[in-house]
């Protein structure tokens, strides 16, 4: 994952295992600049978004972009 610069997660539902996957991406990819998430879940997004924004990142340039479908 040392060379991963951009990643996309489609049909994100906000489930715990999906948040854990995003956490792994942010903590394992030192070159990551952009992580796009396409939200398609019916779960309350405010709590999940707060979790996503609070996740630690190994890359200081990593941006998390969430779009709602």
C-alpha angles and dihedrals in degrees: 000000000000092000101040107125103164133020136177130205113198128199091014109185101182095247118154095251090051092051089048090053091052089047090054092050092051093047098043104042112075094177095048113131103166136023114185119199122191105205114213100151129119093211118110101279099199094073093044093047090051089053092048094050092048095053115116116246129207090203116066089205097054114126123189112212118190122193123186118224 
